[in-house]
Amino acid sequence: MNITKENVDALNAVVKVNIVAEDYNDAVAKVLSNYRKTANIPGFRKGHVPMGMVKKQYGKSVMIDEVNKLLQESLNKFLVEEKLDILGNPLPRVKEDFNWDADEFSFEFELGLAPEFDVNLKSKNKVTQYNIVATDELIDKEVENIQSRYGKMSPLEAATEHANVTGTFVNEEKGIEKKSTFLVNDLKGKKNEKKVIGAKVGDVIELDTKKLFEDDHKLQHILGVSHEEIHDLDIKVTLTVEDITKTEPADLDKELFDKLFADGSVNTVSELREKIKEDAEKQFQQQGDQQLLNAVTENLVENTKFDLPAEFLQKWLATAGEKELTAEEATAEYTKSEKGLRYQLIEGKIMKDNDIKLDYKELVDYAKGFIRTQMAQFGNMNPEEKELDDIAGRILQNQEEAQKLQSQLISQKLLTFYKENMNFKTKEVSYEDFIKEVYK
């Protein structure tokens, strides 16, 4: 057997594999010998079928199977030994005159080669790193929310500015029928407030969804529609009022603080505000980190220039899935996935050049940390180590879950690396301004 590689250009190559009878004869003979021992052919005792008959009946199909096995094994071994960094999978070239009755077989495979490039982490186009702070206004609002959640509720005959109104929102055309509760003074604009203030149980009120609430996310929750649907939603909905209540805010005293923090860590209003600030900024940090990783990804893709074997990848995409794609569909799929492929190559290059690795123990520890956080949310603050090990083991046996956790951990490692090795523009903003800047 002879295997050779011919470079077409820097991104494309062809591997030729020549196989002769001596390469597969022994394997074929072994398989046919086993067939002879087990074959059930009328007129012959088991194990005494003439080899000539076995060869005539099974010889060609066995030979084709063994040649294909040898071909795949040899090709894979060649790619590993030559340390070829390929994209996609080798594509066999179809030969119109191929003949399985020949004495020698010749196969050709097209390869798409990964490009060589350098990653510049000190680009002039610096990424913005946001330091998101909890403003006094946000803390004031959260204190009010806490007082409201733990306050005493009583019924009202008619809605007031500070009333809680529960009712069903309906728009038949959009398929909206959602029972929700909202605070009247959360409505945007005096026009909407005026429609609701004074309403009684059983009243039906028509409202415009456009700018009904300050926050689109709140409107999305109230109406029970998707994020895509809420964008520029401008329809009329009817609200049938079903319940009206008012909440007497809870006192900011030791009794409330102990309900909120059973460990006794909060004893004064100022300590409560500090705790709210600390917890909020911890959550903001997670969002800020995710945004930073997204921004770095975009920056690296934009500023790391290299060519890809686009024609090869489009041909590969056409045959890679369960359903074969047309040339036009493959081109569209390539266009859609090109940016992701570029970042995969950049990410791989950064990890290789900087020895960023991920071992199984790290993945187990990361999974256990994730499980510990989930259990804490349900009140289990001190799970046993064996319980964590057992749950982590079960999760990591699920390939999809394991890949998800692995991807998250790699992202975490890369983010740490970027923070240590890239220069950012830092900007301190409130959470509201962060949302406006990043998601505008």
C-alpha positions as CSV (number, residue, x, y, z in Angstrom):
1,M,0.0,0.0,0.0
2,N,1.2,3.5,-0.8
3,I,-0.2,6.8,0.5
4,T,1.0,10.2,-0.7
5,K,-0.2,13.8,-0.2
6,E,-0.1,16.5,-2.9
7,N,-0.7,20.1,-1.9
8,V,-3.0,21.9,-4.2
9,D,-2.3,25.2,-2.4
10,A,-1.9,26.4,1.2
11,L,-5.5,25.4,2.1
12,N,-6.2,22.4,0.0
13,A,-4.5,19.0,-0.6
14,V,-5.2,15.6,-2.2
15,V,-4.3,12.3,-0.5
16,K,-3.9,9.3,-2.8
17,V,-4.1,5.8,-1.5
18,N,-3.0,2.8,-3.6
19,I,-4.0,-0.7,-2.4
20,V,-2.9,-3.9,-3.9
21,A,-4.1,-7.5,-3.3
22,E,-1.3,-8.3,-0.9
23,D,-2.6,-5.6,1.5
24,Y,-6.0,-7.3,2.1
25,N,-5.7,-11.0,1.0
26,D,-4.9,-12.3,4.4
27,A,-7.8,-10.4,6.1
28,V,-10.2,-11.6,3.4
29,A,-9.0,-15.2,3.7
30,K,-9.6,-15.1,7.5
31,V,-13.1,-13.8,7.2
32,L,-14.0,-16.4,4.5
33,S,-12.6,-19.1,6.7
34,N,-14.9,-18.1,9.5
35,Y,-17.8,-17.9,7.1
36,R,-17.0,-21.5,6.0
37,K,-17.2,-22.7,9.6
38,T,-20.6,-21.2,10.2
39,A,-22.3,-21.2,6.8
40,N,-25.6,-23.1,6.4
41,I,-25.8,-24.3,2.8
42,P,-28.2,-27.0,1.8
43,G,-26.5,-30.3,0.9
44,F,-23.4,-29.6,3.1
45,R,-22.6,-30.3,6.7
46,K,-21.8,-27.2,8.8
47,G,-18.1,-26.5,8.5
48,H,-17.7,-28.7,5.4
49,V,-18.8,-26.3,2.7
50,P,-16.2,-26.1,-0.1
51,M,-14.1,-23.0,0.1
52,G,-14.6,-22.4,-3.6
53,M,-18.4,-22.1,-3.0
54,V,-17.8,-19.8,-0.1
55,K,-15.6,-17.5,-2.2
56,K,-18.1,-17.5,-5.0
57,Q,-20.9,-16.5,-2.8
58,Y,-19.2,-14.1,-0.4
59,G,-15.7,-13.4,-1.7
60,K,-16.4,-10.1,-3.5
61,S,-18.5,-8.5,-0.8
62,V,-16.0,-9.5,1.9
63,M,-13.1,-8.1,-0.2
64,I,-14.9,-4.8,-0.6
65,D,-15.6,-4.6,3.1
66,E,-12.0,-5.3,4.0
67,V,-10.6,-2.9,1.4
68,N,-12.9,-0.1,2.9
69,K,-11.8,-0.9,6.4
70,L,-8.1,-0.9,5.4
71,L,-8.7,2.3,3.5
72,Q,-10.3,4.1,6.4
73,E,-7.7,2.9,9.0
74,S,-4.8,3.8,6.8
75,L,-6.1,7.2,5.9
76,N,-6.8,8.1,9.6
77,K,-3.3,6.8,10.6
78,F,-1.7,8.8,7.8
79,L,-3.5,12.0,9.0
80,V,-2.4,11.5,12.6
81,E,1.2,10.6,11.7
82,E,1.6,13.6,9.3
83,K,0.0,15.8,11.9
84,L,-2.4,17.3,9.4
85,D,-4.7,19.9,10.8
86,I,-7.8,19.5,8.6
87,L,-11.2,21.1,8.5
88,G,-14.3,19.0,8.1
89,N,-13.6,15.4,6.9
90,P,-11.7,14.1,3.9
91,L,-14.0,14.0,0.8
92,P,-13.6,11.0,-1.5
93,R,-13.2,11.8,-5.2
94,V,-15.6,9.8,-7.3
95,K,-14.0,7.9,-10.2
96,E,-16.4,7.0,-13.0
97,D,-14.2,4.1,-14.2
98,F,-13.6,2.6,-10.8
99,N,-13.6,-1.2,-11.0
100,W,-13.8,-3.6,-8.1
101,D,-12.6,-6.5,-10.3
102,A,-9.2,-4.8,-10.8
103,D,-6.0,-6.1,-9.2
104,E,-5.1,-2.7,-7.8
105,F,-7.3,0.0,-6.3
106,S,-6.5,3.7,-6.3
107,F,-8.5,6.2,-4.1
108,E,-8.2,10.0,-3.8
109,F,-9.4,12.2,-1.0
110,E,-9.7,16.0,-1.0
111,L,-8.6,17.7,2.2
112,G,-9.3,21.2,3.5
113,L,-6.4,22.4,5.6
114,A,-6.6,24.7,8.6
115,P,-4.8,28.1,7.8
116,E,-1.7,29.3,9.6
117,F,-2.1,32.6,11.4
118,D,-1.1,34.7,14.4
119,V,-3.5,36.2,17.0
120,N,-2.8,39.7,18.1
121,L,-4.2,40.2,21.6
122,K,-3.0,43.9,21.7
123,S,-5.2,45.2,18.9
124,K,-5.5,49.0,18.6
125,N,-9.3,48.6,18.6
126,K,-9.7,48.0,22.3
127,V,-12.8,46.3,23.7
128,T,-14.8,48.0,26.4
129,Q,-15.0,46.3,29.8
130,Y,-18.0,47.5,31.8
131,N,-17.9,47.9,35.5
132,I,-21.6,47.8,36.3
133,V,-22.6,49.5,39.6
134,A,-25.8,49.4,41.6
135,T,-27.1,53.0,41.9
136,D,-28.9,54.4,44.9
137,E,-32.0,54.5,42.7
138,L,-31.8,50.8,42.0
139,I,-31.2,50.0,45.7
140,D,-34.1,52.2,46.7
141,K,-36.3,50.3,44.3
142,E,-35.2,46.9,45.6
143,V,-35.8,48.0,49.2
144,E,-39.4,49.0,48.1
145,N,-39.8,45.6,46.4
146,I,-38.7,43.8,49.6
147,Q,-41.1,45.9,51.7
148,S,-43.9,45.1,49.2
149,R,-43.2,41.4,49.0
150,Y,-43.3,41.1,52.8
151,G,-46.0,43.6,53.3
152,K,-49.6,43.1,54.3
153,M,-52.1,42.9,51.5
154,S,-55.7,44.1,51.7
155,P,-58.5,44.3,49.1
156,L,-59.6,47.6,47.3
157,E,-62.9,48.4,45.7
158,A,-61.3,50.5,43.0
159,A,-57.8,50.7,41.6
160,T,-55.5,53.5,42.9
161,E,-52.1,54.7,41.7
162,H,-50.3,52.2,44.1
163,A,-52.8,49.3,43.7
164,N,-51.9,45.8,42.5
165,V,-54.2,44.8,39.7
166,T,-54.7,41.2,38.6
167,G,-56.5,40.5,35.4
168,T,-56.5,38.7,32.1
169,F,-54.9,40.3,29.0
170,V,-56.5,39.2,25.7
171,N,-55.8,39.7,22.0
172,E,-57.4,37.0,19.9
173,E,-55.5,37.8,16.7
174,K,-52.1,37.3,18.4
175,G,-53.3,34.4,20.5
176,I,-52.7,36.3,23.7
177,E,-54.7,35.3,26.8
178,K,-52.6,35.7,30.0
179,K,-53.5,36.3,33.6
180,S,-51.0,38.7,35.2
181,T,-50.6,41.0,38.1
182,F,-49.0,44.5,37.9
183,L,-48.6,47.6,39.9
184,V,-50.6,50.6,38.5
185,N,-47.8,53.0,38.8
186,D,-45.5,50.7,36.8
187,L,-47.7,51.7,33.8
188,K,-46.0,54.2,31.5
189,G,-47.6,57.5,30.9
190,K,-50.6,59.3,32.5
191,K,-52.9,58.2,29.7
192,N,-52.5,54.5,30.6
193,E,-52.7,55.2,34.4
194,K,-55.9,57.2,33.9
195,K,-57.6,54.3,32.2
196,V,-56.8,51.9,35.0
197,I,-57.2,54.2,38.1
198,G,-60.8,53.9,39.3
199,A,-61.4,50.5,37.6
200,K,-63.3,47.9,39.6
201,V,-63.5,44.1,39.5
202,G,-65.3,43.0,36.3
203,D,-64.3,46.1,34.3
204,V,-62.9,45.6,30.8
205,I,-60.2,48.1,29.8
206,E,-58.7,48.5,26.3
207,L,-55.0,49.3,26.4
208,D,-52.3,49.9,23.7
209,T,-49.2,47.7,24.1
210,K,-46.9,50.3,22.6
211,K,-45.0,51.8,25.5
212,L,-47.4,50.3,28.1
213,F,-44.6,49.7,30.5
214,E,-41.1,51.3,30.7
215,D,-39.5,47.9,30.3
216,D,-40.2,45.6,27.3
217,H,-39.1,42.6,29.4
218,K,-41.9,43.4,31.8
219,L,-44.4,43.7,29.0
220,Q,-43.1,40.4,27.6
221,H,-43.7,38.7,31.0
222,I,-47.2,40.3,31.5
223,L,-48.5,39.2,28.1
224,G,-46.7,35.9,28.0
225,V,-45.1,36.4,24.5
226,S,-41.7,35.6,23.2
227,H,-38.7,38.0,23.0
228,E,-39.0,38.1,19.2
229,E,-42.7,38.9,19.4
230,I,-42.4,41.7,21.9
231,H,-40.0,43.8,19.7
232,D,-42.0,46.7,18.3
233,L,-45.3,45.1,19.4
234,D,-48.1,47.6,18.7
235,I,-51.5,46.1,19.3
236,K,-54.6,46.7,21.4
237,V,-55.3,44.3,24.3
238,T,-58.3,44.1,26.6
239,L,-57.7,43.7,30.3
240,T,-60.5,42.1,32.4
241,V,-60.0,43.2,36.0
242,E,-60.3,40.2,38.4
243,D,-58.7,41.4,41.6
244,I,-57.5,44.7,43.2
245,T,-55.4,44.9,46.3
246,K,-53.0,47.3,48.1
247,T,-49.9,46.4,50.0
248,E,-48.9,48.0,53.2
249,P,-45.1,48.0,53.1
250,A,-43.4,46.0,55.7
251,D,-41.4,47.8,58.4
252,L,-37.6,47.9,57.9
253,D,-36.9,46.3,61.3
254,K,-35.1,43.3,62.8
255,E,-38.0,41.0,62.2
256,L,-37.8,41.6,58.4
257,F,-34.0,41.5,58.3
258,D,-34.1,38.0,60.0
259,K,-36.6,36.8,57.5
260,L,-34.3,37.9,54.7
261,F,-31.0,36.8,56.2
262,A,-31.5,34.0,58.8
263,D,-27.7,34.1,59.6
264,G,-28.2,37.5,61.3
265,S,-25.8,39.2,59.0
266,V,-28.1,42.2,58.5
267,N,-29.3,44.3,61.4
268,T,-29.7,47.9,60.0
269,V,-31.1,49.6,56.9
270,S,-27.6,50.6,55.9
271,E,-26.4,46.9,56.1
272,L,-29.4,45.9,54.1
273,R,-28.6,48.4,51.4
274,E,-25.0,47.3,51.4
275,K,-26.1,43.6,51.0
276,I,-28.4,44.5,48.1
277,K,-25.6,46.4,46.4
278,E,-23.2,43.5,46.9
279,D,-25.6,40.9,45.6
280,A,-26.7,43.0,42.6
281,E,-23.2,43.8,41.5
282,K,-22.3,40.1,41.8
283,Q,-25.1,39.4,39.3
284,F,-24.1,42.3,37.2
285,Q,-20.5,41.0,37.1
286,Q,-21.8,37.8,35.5
287,Q,-23.6,39.7,32.8
288,G,-20.6,42.0,32.3
289,D,-18.3,39.0,31.9
290,Q,-20.6,37.4,29.3
291,Q,-20.8,40.6,27.4
292,L,-17.0,41.0,27.6
293,L,-16.4,37.5,26.3
294,N,-18.9,38.2,23.4
295,A,-17.1,41.5,22.6
296,V,-13.6,39.9,22.7
297,T,-14.9,37.1,20.4
298,E,-16.2,39.7,17.9
299,N,-13.0,41.7,18.2
300,L,-10.7,38.7,17.5
301,V,-12.8,37.5,14.6
302,E,-12.7,41.0,13.1
303,N,-9.0,41.6,13.6
304,T,-7.5,38.2,12.9
305,K,-7.3,37.8,9.1
306,F,-6.8,34.5,7.4
307,D,-8.3,32.6,4.4
308,L,-10.4,29.5,4.6
309,P,-10.8,26.6,2.1
310,A,-14.3,27.9,1.4
311,E,-15.0,25.8,-1.7
312,F,-14.0,22.6,0.0
313,L,-16.0,23.4,3.1
314,Q,-19.1,24.1,1.1
315,K,-18.7,20.8,-0.7
316,W,-18.2,19.1,2.7
317,L,-21.3,20.8,4.2
318,A,-23.4,19.5,1.3
319,T,-22.8,15.9,2.4
320,A,-22.0,16.2,6.1
321,G,-25.6,16.1,7.4
322,E,-28.3,13.5,7.4
323,K,-29.9,15.3,4.4
324,E,-27.8,16.2,1.4
325,L,-27.8,19.9,0.6
326,T,-27.9,21.6,-2.8
327,A,-25.0,23.8,-3.8
328,E,-27.0,26.9,-2.9
329,E,-28.1,25.5,0.5
330,A,-24.5,24.5,1.3
331,T,-23.3,28.0,0.4
332,A,-25.9,29.6,2.6
333,E,-25.0,27.2,5.5
334,Y,-21.3,28.1,5.1
335,T,-22.0,31.8,5.2
336,K,-24.1,31.3,8.3
337,S,-21.4,29.3,10.1
338,E,-18.2,31.0,8.9
339,K,-17.8,33.4,11.8
340,G,-18.3,30.6,14.3
341,L,-15.7,28.5,12.5
342,R,-13.2,31.4,12.5
343,Y,-13.6,31.8,16.2
344,Q,-13.2,28.1,16.8
345,L,-9.8,28.2,15.0
346,I,-8.8,31.4,16.9
347,E,-9.8,29.8,20.2
348,G,-7.9,26.6,19.4
349,K,-4.8,28.6,18.4
350,I,-4.9,30.6,21.7
351,M,-5.4,27.5,23.8
352,K,-2.6,25.7,22.1
353,D,-0.1,28.6,22.1
354,N,-0.8,29.4,25.7
355,D,-1.1,25.8,27.0
356,I,-4.7,26.3,28.2
357,K,-5.9,22.8,28.9
358,L,-8.9,21.2,30.5
359,D,-8.7,17.9,32.4
360,Y,-11.4,15.7,33.6
361,K,-10.9,16.5,37.3
362,E,-11.4,20.2,36.6
363,L,-14.6,19.3,34.7
364,V,-15.8,17.3,37.7
365,D,-15.0,20.1,40.1
366,Y,-16.8,22.6,37.9
367,A,-19.9,20.3,37.7
368,K,-19.9,19.9,41.5
369,G,-19.7,23.7,41.9
370,F,-22.7,24.1,39.5
371,I,-24.6,21.4,41.4
372,R,-23.8,23.0,44.8
373,T,-25.2,26.3,43.6
374,Q,-28.4,24.7,42.4
375,M,-28.9,22.8,45.6
376,A,-28.3,26.0,47.7
377,Q,-31.2,27.6,45.9
378,F,-33.5,24.8,47.3
379,G,-32.1,25.2,50.8
380,N,-29.5,22.5,50.9
381,M,-26.5,24.6,51.9
382,N,-24.1,21.8,52.9
383,P,-24.5,18.7,50.6
384,E,-22.2,15.8,51.3
385,E,-19.2,15.3,49.0
386,K,-20.3,11.8,48.0
387,E,-23.7,13.1,46.9
388,L,-22.0,15.8,44.8
389,D,-19.7,13.2,43.3
390,D,-22.6,10.9,42.4
391,I,-24.7,13.6,40.8
392,A,-21.7,15.0,38.9
393,G,-20.9,11.5,37.6
394,R,-24.4,11.0,36.3
395,I,-24.5,14.4,34.6
396,L,-21.1,13.9,32.9
397,Q,-22.3,10.5,31.5
398,N,-24.8,12.5,29.5
399,Q,-22.7,13.6,26.5
400,E,-24.8,16.6,25.7
401,E,-24.6,17.9,29.3
402,A,-20.9,17.1,29.5
403,Q,-20.2,19.1,26.4
404,K,-22.3,22.0,27.7
405,L,-20.3,22.1,31.0
406,Q,-17.0,21.7,29.1
407,S,-17.9,24.6,26.8
408,Q,-18.8,26.8,29.8
409,L,-15.5,25.9,31.6
410,I,-13.4,26.6,28.6
411,S,-15.1,30.0,28.2
412,Q,-14.4,30.7,31.8
413,K,-10.7,29.9,31.4
414,L,-10.4,31.9,28.2
415,L,-12.1,34.9,29.8
416,T,-9.6,34.8,32.7
417,F,-6.8,34.6,30.1
418,Y,-8.2,37.6,28.1
419,K,-8.5,39.7,31.3
420,E,-4.9,39.0,32.1
421,N,-3.4,39.5,28.6
422,M,-5.6,42.1,26.8
423,N,-5.9,45.8,27.3
424,F,-9.5,47.1,27.7
425,K,-11.2,50.4,27.9
426,T,-12.9,50.4,31.2
427,K,-16.2,52.1,31.7
428,E,-18.3,52.4,34.9
429,V,-22.0,52.4,34.2
430,S,-25.3,51.8,35.9
431,Y,-27.2,48.6,35.0
432,E,-29.8,50.6,33.0
433,D,-27.0,52.3,31.0
434,F,-25.3,49.0,30.4
435,I,-28.5,47.5,28.9
436,K,-29.0,50.6,26.7
437,E,-25.4,50.5,25.4
438,V,-25.0,46.8,24.9
439,Y,-28.4,45.8,23.7
440,K,-29.5,48.9,21.8
